[in-house]
Amino acid sequence: MPRNQFQRMVFAFLTVLITVHAYVFYSLYVVNGATLITVTHSSSVLGAIHSQGGVYTFGHFLPIWAVILIEFGFAFLLENVMGSPCSFCLASKVFDPSKNHPMIFESAIICATVGLMCPAMSFIAAFLYYPYYNGFNIFTLLANWLKLVCFNFPFAFFTQLFFIQPFIRTLFRVLFRKDLKAREELSHEQAHQH
């Protein structure tokens, strides 16, 4: 859908902005919420995070906004360097965008992006949230990575395919409607000339 570098960056920015907030919520509330409440004897997840001084990240307790910024930086970089370009190439190997319905091709891109980004971001998260107070062990890191992929992949797949990407694509069409309309008119003119 994005045609130039600026549009690709805007698309990636919007996607990562929503995705990182969804993942931080999912990780803190759904996956680790009960543990945080039990360990700190708090009545809520936010109360638990506040009572322990933040979210345990890379051996320190950081505020939630700092965790969001860190994850946003990694995700935005990965999305632009690996996620978008590689997912388009992978989808193009299976489907031809000029012959297949756009929805099928876009779904293939989303699935390929999740297949690449989920293990990569889970690996980064395994480093960020590793229990460094116990020392470092590569096998513990790999086990934590595998656990994070198992937790994150279903969430990533369903939220990206059914909620986040449809919303981002709709928002993108609204933001760039003039450019998209001009491109559509140009392609109709070219089709009539041939």
SVG drawing of the C-alpha trace seen along z (x, -y; Angstrom):
<svg xmlns="http://www.w3.org/2000/svg" viewBox="-10 -15 36 39">
<polyline fill="none" stroke="black" stroke-width="0.4" points="0.0,0.0 2.7,-2.6 4.5,-3.7 7.4,-5.8 9.9,-5.9 7.9,-8.6 4.7,-6.6 6.5,-3.5 8.0,-5.3 4.5,-6.7 2.9,-3.2 5.7,-1.6 5.4,-4.4 1.6,-4.0 1.9,-0.2 4.7,-0.1 3.0,-2.9 -0.2,-0.8 1.6,2.6 4.0,1.6 1.3,0.3 -0.8,3.4 2.2,5.6 3.2,3.8 -0.5,4.0 -0.6,7.7 2.7,8.5 2.1,6.6 -1.6,7.3 -2.4,10.6 0.8,12.6 2.4,11.3 -0.4,9.4 -1.3,12.1 2.3,12.7 3.0,9.0 -0.1,8.7 0.9,11.9 4.6,10.9 3.8,7.3 0.6,8.0 -1.1,5.2 -4.7,5.0 -4.0,4.0 -1.3,4.4 -0.6,0.7 -0.3,0.7 2.1,3.7 4.3,1.9 4.2,-1.3 5.1,0.6 8.1,2.3 9.4,-1.0 8.5,-0.3 8.9,2.5 12.0,4.7 14.0,4.0 17.6,4.9 18.4,5.2 16.7,2.0 13.2,0.9 11.9,-1.6 8.7,-3.5 6.2,-2.1 6.7,-5.0 10.4,-4.3 9.7,-0.6 7.3,-1.7 10.0,-4.1 12.7,-1.3 10.4,1.2 9.2,-1.3 12.8,-2.1 13.7,1.5 10.4,2.3 10.6,-0.7 14.1,0.1 13.4,3.8 10.2,3.0 12.0,0.7 15.2,2.8 13.8,6.3 10.0,6.6 8.6,4.6 11.2,5.4 11.5,9.1 7.8,9.7 7.0,8.2 9.7,10.4 8.3,13.5 4.7,12.7 5.8,12.0 7.4,15.5 4.0,17.1 1.6,14.6 1.8,12.3 0.4,8.8 -0.7,8.1 -2.7,11.4 -4.0,12.1 -6.6,10.2 -5.1,7.4 -6.6,8.7 -4.9,12.1 -1.6,10.4 -1.9,8.0 -2.8,10.9 0.3,12.8 2.4,9.7 0.9,9.5 1.5,13.2 5.1,12.9 5.7,9.8 4.4,11.6 6.5,14.6 9.6,12.4 9.0,9.7 7.5,11.9 10.6,14.1 13.0,11.1 11.2,8.8 10.7,11.7 14.5,12.3 15.1,8.6 12.5,8.9 14.3,12.0 17.4,9.8 15.5,6.8 13.5,8.7 16.1,11.4 16.4,12.0 19.9,10.6 19.8,10.8 20.3,14.6 23.3,14.2 23.4,14.9 22.9,18.3 22.5,18.7 20.2,21.7 17.9,19.6 17.9,16.8 17.0,19.3 14.2,20.9 12.8,17.4 12.9,16.5 11.0,19.7 8.5,19.0 8.0,15.4 7.5,16.6 4.9,19.1 3.0,16.3 3.4,13.6 2.9,15.4 -0.9,16.1 -1.5,12.6 0.6,11.0 -1.0,13.1 -4.6,12.4 -4.3,8.8 -2.3,7.9 -4.5,9.8 -7.9,8.8 -7.5,5.6 -4.2,3.6 -3.5,3.8 -7.1,3.3 -7.2,0.2 -3.8,-1.1 -4.7,-0.5 -7.9,-2.4 -6.1,-5.3 -3.4,-5.3 -6.1,-5.6 -7.6,-8.6 -4.2,-10.3 -3.0,-9.8 -6.4,-9.8 -5.4,-12.5 -2.2,-10.6 -4.1,-7.2 -6.9,-8.8 -4.4,-10.3 -2.6,-7.0 -5.9,-5.2 -6.9,-7.7 -3.5,-7.4 -3.8,-3.6 -7.3,-3.8 -6.0,-6.2 -3.1,-3.8 -5.5,-0.9 -7.7,-2.7 -4.7,-3.7 -3.8,0.0"/>
</svg>
